[in-house]
Amino acid sequence: MTTTQVTIGIDIGTTNSKVGVFGEDGRQLSVVSRPTETLRDEKLGIAYYDPERMWRTLYSALTEALTPLGDVAVASIGIASMAESGLVVERSTGAPRSPFLPWFDTCSEPQAALIREESDPFERFVASGLHGSFKLGLAKILWIRDHIPGALSGGDPVWLSASSWIAYRLTGRMAFDDSLAARTYAYRIDRREWDAPWVRHFDLPAGLFPESVPGGQPIGALLPELRAGGLTASTQVAIAGHDHVAAALAVGAIRPGEVYDSMGTAETLVGTLEARPLTRDDYEAGLSFGVHIAPGRYFWMGGQSSSGGSVEWLRELLGDPALSYEQLLALCDAARPGPTGVLYFPYLAGSGAPMPDSASRASFVGLAKSHGKADVLKAALEGTAYQLEMMKRSAERLAGGPIERLLVVGGGTRNPLWLSVKADITGCELMLPGVPEASLLGAALAAGIGAGVYADAEEAVAAASTGLAASGIEPRTIAPDAARAAAYRTLYERGFAPLQAPLRAFFAAAAAAR
């Protein structure tokens, strides 16, 4: 019997974590999904993950994904994850010394404010590619120092991302990849190194951050006790990096001009540019920048944290019990054609790019007694698309030209009305590559490049396209309707955009008064 060489992708997500096995041609052979369980510490007032439970859950998913495949040899394992989540461990033993903090917990808002006071935002942006935020690793670390006595003193503490933690449990080696290091606010993307003077400024341990390597580069082989069922001494483990950047690799968005849109609980727009010094124009675009998996390139990124989250919120609000997804789609089908005329500002958890503001809150403007549930739901879909259009316009100013096509993946692609609204509001052709698990496939491809399965990113993308075609998956496109696009453009330019300033001023004043 011939042994089949395969690659594995692991995607550690906010809601679910998955393991996928892929053939060399990119065909998906098996996928196992497990919930990412978020716990609550009422005493500390934080959300957190249990690191041991995360490890056991993913390792069981890994073995389950391989079990039905028979005689296979795993060439590589690539691990992608949510970007800013992390924990402090002891270097010598790997034992956790802090809670495993998720990116979305706002406990670190005071520490983010302190960081802003201690630096010039533009200088930090030029070095890190980031605008300060409570989400970033450095703010989380300072919260740990302030609230977990001893976590950063004594011994030899190390900060690990979610991907780093699982990679350590597989190999025994602690490391970051450059794309996740760039989400800590303690890494210089212009020099590809940890910012030692900046770390010392906060009196943090000098060795707090482990070595950072290019995304997909092998960091080590599997520990002997894990070698079974296709996992061998030859299996190379790599950190594939930021989940959205890994997904961009899977859909082929690796060259300037190609833009990827991930429609999930949060929505993220990702583009590519050649690595270069960042400028004032880049800073004022309101986007974040980082090191791409593709060599010699940066990515730019803009996100809204409550895109699909707004839909989920309304799914629960409009039904008792919550609407099923079938009922939600039926409500979408019942929506009247054309723009609702209602403006929804999708800031349930604050606003993201290109105008980050944690004090902003969601708003409906223009509701009337004549509006029903279908109108409210469609207005929410429109609002998330208006926010995407705002990010797109900022990116167009950065790129110096129009963005005319978006490569779209994620759970939101299963909603036809949402896709139609998005095409009309952005004026873009939407291309749906049909990649069922983009972050998983991207993680597998990145590790495959590092292990020599593919010569480079271009060959990996070509393999993925071949695999989709062999699986009978054909890309499809959705074009904007010219008349509806014109009507939406008017609503955006006369309503959504100019109302940003007064609404933000109101919420800022309300936050200051609390």
LODRENMAR-38922 format. One record per residue (C-alpha): x, z, y; chain; residue number from 0; residue in three letters. Coordinates in Angstrom, 3 decimals, padded with zeros to 6 digits. Example, Ala and Ser with C-alpha at 12.3 -4.5 7.8 and 13.67 -1.06 7.14 Angstrom:
REM residues 2
       px       pz       py chaine num residu
  012.300  007.800 -004.500      A   0    ALA
  013.670  007.140 -001.060      A   1    SER
END
This chain:
REM residues 514
       px       pz       py chaine num residu
  000.000  000.000  000.000      A   0    MET
  001.300 -000.946  003.447      A   1    THR
  001.730  001.838  005.972      A   2    THR
  000.053  001.087  009.305      A   3    THR
  001.854  002.148  012.480      A   4    GLN
 -000.427  003.771  015.039      A   5    VAL
 -000.198  005.501  018.389      A   6    THR
 -002.181  008.532  019.518      A   7    ILE
 -003.602  009.456  022.898      A   8    GLY
 -004.723  012.937  023.940      A   9    ILE
 -006.867  013.394  027.045      A  10    ASP
 -007.436  016.964  028.267      A  11    ILE
 -010.453  016.717  030.537      A  12    GLY
 -012.485  019.132  032.633      A  13    THR
 -015.581  018.832  030.444      A  14    THR
 -014.249  017.443  027.160      A  15    ASN
 -010.871  016.974  025.511      A  16    SER
 -010.320  014.064  023.137      A  17    LYS
 -007.859  012.679  020.621      A  18    VAL
 -007.798  008.957  019.862      A  19    GLY
 -005.856  006.905  017.325      A  20    VAL
 -005.047  003.284  018.166      A  21    PHE
 -003.486  000.343  016.369      A  22    GLY
 -000.483 -001.402  017.879      A  23    GLU
 -002.872 -004.078  019.153      A  24    ASP
 -004.782 -001.441  021.124      A  25    GLY
 -007.785 -001.294  018.801      A  26    ARG
 -009.464  002.094  018.723      A  27    GLN
 -009.402  003.401  015.148      A  28    LEU
 -010.858  006.874  015.587      A  29    SER
 -011.797  009.344  018.320      A  30    VAL
 -012.586  013.044  018.092      A  31    VAL
 -014.017  014.937  021.064      A  32    SER
 -014.235  018.677  021.663      A  33    ARG
 -015.692  020.598  024.629      A  34    PRO
 -013.155  021.999  027.097      A  35    THR
 -014.499  025.513  027.268      A  36    GLU
 -014.395  027.121  030.710      A  37    THR
 -014.472  030.924  030.686      A  38    LEU
 -015.118  033.392  033.500      A  39    ARG
 -013.193  036.508  034.503      A  40    ASP
 -015.675  038.474  036.577      A  41    GLU
 -013.118  041.094  037.566      A  42    LYS
 -010.759  038.523  039.111      A  43    LEU
 -013.612  036.234  040.158      A  44    GLY
 -012.072  033.127  038.593      A  45    ILE
 -012.781  030.411  036.056      A  46    ALA
 -010.081  029.965  033.428      A  47    TYR
 -009.186  028.338  030.120      A  48    TYR
 -007.939  030.133  027.037      A  49    ASP
 -004.555  028.454  026.310      A  50    PRO
 -004.506  029.365  022.613      A  51    GLU
 -008.060  028.121  022.132      A  52    ARG
 -007.157  024.870  023.920      A  53    MET
 -004.185  024.372  021.577      A  54    TRP
 -006.121  025.176  018.381      A  55    ARG
 -008.996  022.927  019.456      A  56    THR
 -006.773  019.945  020.178      A  57    LEU
 -004.639  020.352  017.078      A  58    TYR
 -007.743  020.465  014.867      A  59    SER
 -009.037  017.340  016.640      A  60    ALA
 -005.658  015.654  016.054      A  61    LEU
 -005.737  016.286  012.303      A  62    THR
 -009.410  015.308  012.089      A  63    GLU
 -008.779  012.003  013.888      A  64    ALA
 -006.062  011.087  011.378      A  65    LEU
 -007.837  012.201  008.202      A  66    THR
 -010.046  009.125  007.584      A  67    PRO
 -007.310  006.587  008.318      A  68    LEU
 -005.333  006.869  005.079      A  69    GLY
 -001.712  005.719  004.990      A  70    ASP
 -000.617  005.611  008.636      A  71    VAL
  002.612  006.455  010.455      A  72    ALA
  002.235  007.838  013.971      A  73    VAL
  004.881  006.282  016.207      A  74    ALA
  004.028  008.305  019.298      A  75    SER
  001.655  010.803  020.884      A  76    ILE
  000.890  010.557  024.600      A  77    GLY
 -000.818  013.395  026.457      A  78    ILE
 -002.795  012.849  029.667      A  79    ALA
 -004.737  015.549  031.463      A  80    SER
 -006.577  016.751  034.515      A  81    MET
 -003.929  016.919  037.175      A  82    ALA
 -003.557  020.303  038.856      A  83    GLU
 -004.663  022.834  036.205      A  84    SER
 -001.895  025.038  034.858      A  85    GLY
 -000.507  028.399  033.815      A  86    LEU
  002.682  030.474  033.909      A  87    VAL
  004.465  031.080  030.590      A  88    VAL
  007.616  032.858  029.469      A  89    GLU
  010.399  030.303  028.988      A  90    ARG
  011.974  031.970  025.947      A  91    SER
  008.771  032.491  023.945      A  92    THR
  006.097  030.285  025.517      A  93    GLY
  003.811  033.309  025.794      A  94    ALA
  001.263  032.987  028.643      A  95    PRO
  001.935  035.262  031.620      A  96    ARG
 -001.046  034.245  033.753      A  97    SER
 -004.581  032.924  033.456      A  98    PRO
 -004.835  029.186  032.790      A  99    PHE
 -006.346  028.128  036.128      A 100    LEU
 -008.489  024.975  036.373      A 101    PRO
 -008.036  022.583  039.280      A 102    TRP
 -011.568  023.110  040.595      A 103    PHE
 -011.432  026.885  041.100      A 104    ASP
 -011.396  027.663  044.823      A 105    THR
 -009.746  031.085  044.412      A 106    CYS
 -006.587  029.633  045.972      A 107    SER
 -008.170  028.647  049.318      A 108    GLU
 -006.355  031.487  051.176      A 109    PRO
 -003.028  030.450  049.662      A 110    GLN
 -003.644  026.816  050.635      A 111    ALA
 -004.279  027.997  054.212      A 112    ALA
 -000.991  029.934  054.134      A 113    LEU
  000.872  026.845  052.946      A 114    ILE
 -000.577  024.825  055.837      A 115    ARG
  000.621  027.465  058.301      A 116    GLU
  004.122  027.374  056.831      A 117    GLU
  004.722  023.645  057.165      A 118    SER
  004.198  020.477  059.135      A 119    ASP
  001.464  018.586  057.230      A 120    PRO
  002.966  015.163  057.944      A 121    PHE
  006.464  016.170  056.830      A 122    GLU
  005.038  017.607  053.611      A 123    ARG
  003.051  014.413  053.074      A 124    PHE
  006.112  012.201  053.441      A 125    VAL
  007.919  014.303  050.829      A 126    ALA
  005.060  014.943  048.401      A 127    SER
  002.495  012.189  048.990      A 128    GLY
 -000.196  014.855  049.288      A 129    LEU
 -002.469  016.532  051.782      A 130    HIS
 -002.627  020.290  051.298      A 131    GLY
 -005.452  021.608  049.110      A 132    SER
 -006.510  024.632  047.081      A 133    PHE
 -006.426  022.361  044.019      A 134    LYS
 -002.675  021.869  044.047      A 135    LEU
 -000.303  023.721  041.746      A 136    GLY
  001.635  025.533  044.463      A 137    LEU
 -001.520  027.162  045.850      A 138    ALA
 -002.508  028.250  042.324      A 139    LYS
  000.961  029.724  041.759      A 140    ILE
  000.797  031.725  044.994      A 141    LEU
 -002.629  033.048  043.979      A 142    TRP
 -001.124  034.195  040.661      A 143    ILE
  001.721  035.925  042.504      A 144    ARG
 -000.787  037.724  044.731      A 145    ASP
 -003.206  038.786  041.988      A 146    HIS
 -001.359  039.035  038.655      A 147    ILE
  001.385  041.670  038.992      A 148    PRO
  004.517  040.740  037.069      A 149    GLY
  003.487  037.184  036.212      A 150    ALA
  006.332  035.722  038.293      A 151    LEU
  008.809  038.611  038.270      A 152    SER
  011.201  039.489  035.496      A 153    GLY
  011.980  037.344  032.488      A 154    GLY
  012.055  033.604  033.084      A 155    ASP
  008.613  032.302  034.159      A 156    PRO
  007.739  028.595  033.964      A 157    VAL
  004.729  026.726  035.395      A 158    TRP
  003.167  024.237  032.969      A 159    LEU
  000.375  021.710  033.447      A 160    SER
 -002.291  021.239  030.772      A 161    ALA
 -000.355  018.263  029.371      A 162    SER
  002.898  020.237  029.506      A 163    SER
  001.328  023.117  027.566      A 164    TRP
  000.143  020.914  024.691      A 165    ILE
  003.421  018.974  024.670      A 166    ALA
  005.273  022.284  024.394      A 167    TYR
  003.117  023.376  021.463      A 168    ARG
  003.837  020.074  019.707      A 169    LEU
  007.596  019.927  020.383      A 170    THR
  008.845  023.309  021.553      A 171    GLY
  010.154  021.699  024.753      A 172    ARG
  008.883  022.419  028.266      A 173    MET
  008.639  019.470  030.663      A 174    ALA
  006.511  017.687  033.248      A 175    PHE
  006.029  014.006  033.870      A 176    ASP
  006.502  012.662  037.394      A 177    ASP
  002.820  011.855  038.016      A 178    SER
  001.727  015.436  037.259      A 179    LEU
  004.740  016.984  038.986      A 180    ALA
  003.565  015.110  042.068      A 181    ALA
  000.301  017.099  042.013      A 182    ARG
  001.986  020.478  042.487      A 183    THR
  002.984  020.139  046.171      A 184    TYR
  006.431  021.316  045.058      A 185    ALA
  007.825  017.920  044.030      A 186    TYR
  009.392  015.214  046.192      A 187    ARG
  008.184  011.783  045.178      A 188    ILE
  010.684  010.232  047.600      A 189    ASP
  013.585  011.743  045.610      A 190    ARG
  011.962  012.185  042.186      A 191    ARG
  012.955  015.859  042.073      A 192    GLU
  011.584  019.356  042.554      A 193    TRP
  011.787  020.505  046.166      A 194    ASP
  014.083  023.508  045.683      A 195    ALA
  014.286  024.584  049.376      A 196    PRO
  010.485  024.455  049.671      A 197    TRP
  010.067  026.529  046.490      A 198    VAL
  012.622  029.082  047.758      A 199    ARG
  010.719  029.304  051.047      A 200    HIS
  007.936  031.099  049.178      A 201    PHE
  010.369  033.364  047.281      A 202    ASP
  009.427  031.797  043.979      A 203    LEU
  011.820  031.826  040.993      A 204    PRO
  014.356  028.985  041.083      A 205    ALA
  013.611  027.878  037.520      A 206    GLY
  009.835  027.965  037.833      A 207    LEU
  009.444  024.245  037.230      A 208    PHE
  010.836  022.557  034.098      A 209    PRO
  012.497  019.153  033.936      A 210    GLU
  010.326  016.252  035.076      A 211    SER
  010.644  012.861  033.362      A 212    VAL
  008.972  009.457  033.829      A 213    PRO
  005.470  009.240  032.362      A 214    GLY
  005.557  008.107  028.736      A 215    GLY
  009.230  008.967  028.199      A 216    GLN
  009.614  010.923  024.943      A 217    PRO
  010.387  014.602  025.457      A 218    ILE
  010.977  015.377  021.786      A 219    GLY
  009.918  015.103  018.164      A 220    ALA
  007.188  017.088  016.467      A 221    LEU
  007.998  020.585  015.292      A 222    LEU
  008.680  020.594  011.525      A 223    PRO
  005.649  022.740  010.715      A 224    GLU
  003.333  020.109  012.266      A 225    LEU
  004.604  017.140  010.266      A 226    ARG
  001.852  016.028  007.884      A 227    ALA
 -000.800  013.337  007.487      A 228    GLY
  001.043  010.555  009.314      A 229    GLY
  002.847  012.919  011.704      A 230    LEU
  006.544  012.695  010.858      A 231    THR
  010.004  013.533  012.168      A 232    ALA
  009.986  010.077  013.774      A 233    SER
  006.810  010.730  015.801      A 234    THR
  007.762  010.910  019.476      A 235    GLN
  005.765  013.043  021.905      A 236    VAL
  005.420  012.094  025.576      A 237    ALA
  003.547  013.380  028.597      A 238    ILE
  001.533  010.372  029.755      A 239    ALA
  000.587  012.096  032.987      A 240    GLY
 -002.377  012.120  035.336      A 241    HIS
 -005.502  011.106  033.413      A 242    ASP
 -006.665  008.628  036.061      A 243    HIS
 -003.260  006.959  036.244      A 244    VAL
 -003.174  006.663  032.451      A 245    ALA
 -006.635  005.081  032.551      A 246    ALA
 -005.444  002.609  035.198      A 247    ALA
 -002.747  001.479  032.748      A 248    LEU
 -005.366  000.940  030.031      A 249    ALA
 -007.502 -001.364  032.205      A 250    VAL
 -004.495 -003.247  033.583      A 251    GLY
 -004.555 -001.883  037.150      A 252    ALA
 -000.777 -001.704  037.411      A 253    ILE
 -000.008 -004.225  040.156      A 254    ARG
 -000.686 -004.152  043.905      A 255    PRO
 -004.150 -005.477  044.687      A 256    GLY
 -005.726 -004.195  041.471      A 257    GLU
 -008.011 -001.205  042.019      A 258    VAL
 -009.511  001.036  039.374      A 259    TYR
 -012.698  003.098  039.757      A 260    ASP
 -013.399  005.958  037.351      A 261    SER
 -017.072  006.978  037.366      A 262    MET
 -017.314  010.466  035.912      A 263    GLY
 -018.363  013.936  037.046      A 264    THR
 -015.817  013.287  039.758      A 265    ALA
 -015.131  009.725  040.891      A 266    GLU
 -011.665  008.432  041.618      A 267    THR
 -010.380  005.211  043.167      A 268    LEU
 -006.813  004.319  042.154      A 269    VAL
 -004.585  001.507  043.411      A 270    GLY
 -000.946  000.502  043.071      A 271    THR
  001.832 -000.200  045.544      A 272    LEU
  005.564 -000.707  045.330      A 273    GLU
  007.517  002.546  045.713      A 274    ALA
  008.576  002.907  049.353      A 275    ARG
  008.910  005.557  052.088      A 276    PRO
  005.518  006.863  053.205      A 277    LEU
  004.489  006.377  056.833      A 278    THR
  002.194  007.814  059.477      A 279    ARG
 -000.356  005.096  058.631      A 280    ASP
 -000.300  006.228  055.000      A 281    ASP
 -000.890  009.810  056.121      A 282    TYR
 -003.795  008.883  058.367      A 283    GLU
 -005.426  006.867  055.573      A 284    ALA
 -006.447  010.211  054.032      A 285    GLY
 -005.417  009.164  050.528      A 286    LEU
 -002.912  010.817  048.212      A 287    SER
  000.111  009.117  046.672      A 288    PHE
  002.186  009.709  043.572      A 289    GLY
  004.582  008.254  041.015      A 290    VAL
  002.978  005.629  038.782      A 291    HIS
  003.540  005.310  035.039      A 292    ILE
  004.580  001.706  035.731      A 293    ALA
  008.278  001.817  036.798      A 294    PRO
  009.140  001.277  040.455      A 295    GLY
  005.586  001.786  041.668      A 296    ARG
  003.467  004.419  043.364      A 297    TYR
 -000.231  004.924  043.002      A 298    PHE
 -002.631  005.727  045.807      A 299    TRP
 -005.712  007.728  045.008      A 300    MET
 -008.920  008.895  046.611      A 301    GLY
 -011.509  011.065  044.933      A 302    GLY
 -014.950  012.569  045.406      A 303    GLN
 -015.533  015.643  043.270      A 304    SER
 -019.344  015.471  043.113      A 305    SER
 -020.160  011.856  042.315      A 306    SER
 -021.525  012.106  038.795      A 307    GLY
 -021.853  015.788  039.625      A 308    GLY
 -024.579  014.887  042.127      A 309    SER
 -026.463  013.016  039.408      A 310    VAL
 -026.149  015.979  037.051      A 311    GLU
 -027.358  018.323  039.788      A 312    TRP
 -030.441  016.192  040.378      A 313    LEU
 -031.030  015.764  036.641      A 314    ARG
 -031.516  019.525  036.450      A 315    GLU
 -033.339  019.821  039.766      A 316    LEU
 -035.912  017.064  039.192      A 317    LEU
 -037.061  018.241  035.781      A 318    GLY
 -038.031  021.533  034.136      A 319    ASP
 -036.354  021.482  031.706      A 320    PRO
 -033.650  019.133  032.950      A 321    ALA
 -034.363  015.423  032.662      A 322    LEU
 -032.950  013.778  029.556      A 323    SER
 -030.618  010.853  030.191      A 324    TYR
 -033.371  008.524  028.962      A 325    GLU
 -035.771  010.027  031.531      A 326    GLN
 -033.099  009.730  034.214      A 327    LEU
 -032.632  006.021  033.507      A 328    LEU
 -036.404  005.536  033.473      A 329    ALA
 -036.581  007.156  036.916      A 330    LEU
 -033.870  004.757  038.093      A 331    CYS
 -035.948  001.839  036.782      A 332    ASP
 -038.906  003.123  038.818      A 333    ALA
 -036.957  003.073  042.095      A 334    ALA
 -038.171  000.643  044.754      A 335    ARG
 -035.922 -002.388  045.383      A 336    PRO
 -033.497 -002.399  048.292      A 337    GLY
 -032.015  000.468  050.289      A 338    PRO
 -033.973  003.721  050.395      A 339    THR
 -033.036  004.306  054.029      A 340    GLY
 -032.172  007.893  053.087      A 341    VAL
 -028.575  008.967  053.615      A 342    LEU
 -027.075  011.374  051.088      A 343    TYR
 -023.710  012.982  051.812      A 344    PHE
 -022.317  013.910  048.357      A 345    PRO
 -020.365  017.035  049.258      A 346    TYR
 -021.735  019.628  046.850      A 347    LEU
 -018.212  021.033  046.474      A 348    ALA
 -016.721  019.851  049.767      A 349    GLY
 -015.566  016.356  050.645      A 350    SER
 -012.516  014.538  049.350      A 351    GLY
 -010.690  011.449  050.558      A 352    ALA
 -010.375  010.001  053.090      A 353    PRO
 -011.537  013.052  055.083      A 354    MET
 -010.801  016.093  052.891      A 355    PRO
 -012.834  019.092  054.023      A 356    ASP
 -013.660  022.023  051.750      A 357    SER
 -016.220  023.343  054.270      A 358    ALA
 -018.416  020.223  054.134      A 359    SER
 -021.654  020.465  052.195      A 360    ARG
 -024.155  017.979  050.808      A 361    ALA
 -027.008  016.726  052.981      A 362    SER
 -030.002  014.400  052.789      A 363    PHE
 -030.902  012.724  056.079      A 364    VAL
 -034.096  010.738  056.539      A 365    GLY
 -036.410  012.145  053.875      A 366    LEU
 -040.144  011.638  054.424      A 367    ALA
 -043.292  012.755  052.646      A 368    LYS
 -043.593  009.281  051.160      A 369    SER
 -040.354  009.659  049.226      A 370    HIS
 -040.618  010.579  045.557      A 371    GLY
 -038.239  011.627  042.818      A 372    LYS
 -037.035  008.068  042.195      A 373    ALA
 -036.202  007.649  045.890      A 374    ASP
 -034.238  010.898  045.993      A 375    VAL
 -032.287  009.939  042.874      A 376    LEU
 -031.515  006.449  044.192      A 377    LYS
 -030.473  007.915  047.559      A 378    ALA
 -027.955  010.100  045.709      A 379    ALA
 -026.545  007.032  043.944      A 380    LEU
 -026.339  005.277  047.315      A 381    GLU
 -024.585  008.273  048.885      A 382    GLY
 -021.847  008.322  046.263      A 383    THR
 -021.363  004.585  046.840      A 384    ALA
 -021.213  005.051  050.635      A 385    TYR
 -018.450  007.614  050.055      A 386    GLN
 -016.646  005.129  047.813      A 387    LEU
 -016.973  002.508  050.556      A 388    GLU
 -015.366  004.914  053.013      A 389    MET
 -012.409  005.337  050.640      A 390    MET
 -012.224  001.580  050.077      A 391    LYS
 -012.106  000.823  053.805      A 392    ARG
 -009.286  003.319  054.239      A 393    SER
 -007.371  001.696  051.370      A 394    ALA
 -007.952 -001.762  052.859      A 395    GLU
 -006.363 -000.659  056.128      A 396    ARG
 -003.428  000.599  054.094      A 397    LEU
 -003.104 -002.612  052.091      A 398    ALA
 -003.656 -004.896  055.077      A 399    GLY
 -006.315 -006.923  053.311      A 400    GLY
 -009.733 -006.762  051.627      A 401    PRO
 -010.436 -005.223  048.228      A 402    ILE
 -012.798 -007.667  046.569      A 403    GLU
 -012.889 -006.459  042.954      A 404    ARG
 -013.016 -003.065  041.248      A 405    LEU
 -012.173 -002.388  037.605      A 406    LEU
 -014.805  000.187  036.625      A 407    VAL
 -014.943  002.541  033.642      A 408    VAL
 -016.533  005.894  032.832      A 409    GLY
 -019.873  007.403  031.952      A 410    GLY
 -021.500  006.128  035.146      A 411    GLY
 -021.198  002.543  033.895      A 412    THR
 -024.126  003.253  031.570      A 413    ARG
 -026.451  003.385  034.596      A 414    ASN
 -027.360 -000.205  035.648      A 415    PRO
 -028.940  000.851  038.965      A 416    LEU
 -025.852  002.799  039.975      A 417    TRP
 -023.632 -000.205  039.273      A 418    LEU
 -025.910 -002.522  041.243      A 419    SER
 -025.980 -000.134  044.212      A 420    VAL
 -022.199  000.273  044.076      A 421    LYS
 -021.646 -003.510  044.089      A 422    ALA
 -024.037 -003.986  047.021      A 423    ASP
 -022.629 -001.172  049.174      A 424    ILE
 -018.950 -001.986  048.601      A 425    THR
 -019.449 -005.747  048.602      A 426    GLY
 -017.142 -005.873  045.581      A 427    CYS
 -017.458 -007.642  042.289      A 428    GLU
 -017.394 -004.943  039.614      A 429    LEU
 -015.497 -005.830  036.464      A 430    MET
 -016.250 -003.622  033.475      A 431    LEU
 -013.382 -004.063  030.988      A 432    PRO
 -015.376 -002.352  028.253      A 433    GLY
 -012.572  000.079  027.391      A 434    VAL
 -014.503  002.879  025.669      A 435    PRO
 -011.892  005.591  026.284      A 436    GLU
 -009.584  004.470  029.090      A 437    ALA
 -007.586  007.693  029.588      A 438    SER
 -007.061  008.051  025.828      A 439    LEU
 -005.905  004.457  025.435      A 440    LEU
 -003.697  004.704  028.521      A 441    GLY
 -002.034  007.846  027.160      A 442    ALA
 -001.390  006.116  023.838      A 443    ALA
 -000.012  003.001  025.563      A 444    LEU
  002.280  005.025  027.852      A 445    ALA
  003.774  006.885  024.905      A 446    ALA
  004.021  003.617  022.978      A 447    GLY
  006.120  002.130  025.781      A 448    ILE
  008.419  005.148  025.683      A 449    GLY
  008.756  004.964  021.895      A 450    ALA
  009.562  001.229  021.950      A 451    GLY
  006.271  000.047  020.440      A 452    VAL
  005.822 -002.052  023.594      A 453    TYR
  008.607 -003.479  025.742      A 454    ALA
  006.990 -002.535  029.065      A 455    ASP
  003.689 -001.836  030.831      A 456    ALA
  002.764 -005.524  030.975      A 457    GLU
  003.148 -005.921  027.209      A 458    GLU
  001.109 -002.757  026.606      A 459    ALA
 -001.718 -004.041  028.823      A 460    VAL
 -001.677 -007.375  026.987      A 461    ALA
 -001.918 -005.543  023.657      A 462    ALA
 -004.903 -003.568  024.896      A 463    ALA
 -006.663 -006.769  025.965      A 464    SER
 -006.010 -008.280  022.537      A 465    THR
 -007.418 -005.198  020.830      A 466    GLY
 -010.613 -005.262  022.899      A 467    LEU
 -011.148 -008.936  022.111      A 468    ALA
 -010.535 -008.318  018.397      A 469    ALA
 -013.133 -005.550  018.500      A 470    SER
 -015.704 -007.930  019.989      A 471    GLY
 -015.696 -006.180  023.372      A 472    ILE
 -016.099 -008.628  026.225      A 473    GLU
 -015.628 -007.696  029.886      A 474    PRO
 -018.686 -008.123  032.093      A 475    ARG
 -019.072 -008.467  035.827      A 476    THR
 -021.641 -007.374  038.376      A 477    ILE
 -021.779 -009.208  041.683      A 478    ALA
 -023.231 -007.886  044.950      A 479    PRO
 -026.465 -009.287  046.339      A 480    ASP
 -025.730 -010.726  049.788      A 481    ALA
 -028.999 -009.640  051.459      A 482    ALA
 -028.907 -006.101  050.116      A 483    ARG
 -025.197 -005.833  050.937      A 484    ALA
 -025.904 -006.718  054.569      A 485    ALA
 -028.682 -004.101  054.799      A 486    ALA
 -026.445 -001.448  053.276      A 487    TYR
 -023.589 -002.371  055.618      A 488    ARG
 -025.858 -001.651  058.578      A 489    THR
 -026.880  001.737  057.152      A 490    LEU
 -023.253  002.630  056.506      A 491    TYR
 -021.962  001.598  059.920      A 492    GLU
 -024.906  002.970  061.950      A 493    ARG
 -025.701  006.006  059.836      A 494    GLY
 -023.346  007.273  057.136      A 495    PHE
 -020.093  006.791  059.070      A 496    ALA
 -021.131  008.025  062.551      A 497    PRO
 -022.964  011.082  061.140      A 498    LEU
 -019.769  012.348  059.502      A 499    GLN
 -018.428  014.048  062.649      A 500    ALA
 -021.526  016.045  063.672      A 501    PRO
 -022.301  017.155  060.123      A 502    LEU
 -018.710  018.269  059.514      A 503    ARG
 -018.663  020.132  062.831      A 504    ALA
 -021.862  021.965  061.884      A 505    PHE
 -020.546  023.045  058.476      A 506    PHE
 -017.165  024.038  059.934      A 507    ALA
 -018.913  026.270  062.474      A 508    ALA
 -021.116  027.750  059.747      A 509    ALA
 -018.076  028.495  057.591      A 510    ALA
 -016.275  030.133  060.516      A 511    ALA
 -019.293  032.335  061.221      A 512    ALA
 -019.474  033.687  057.667      A 513    ARG
END
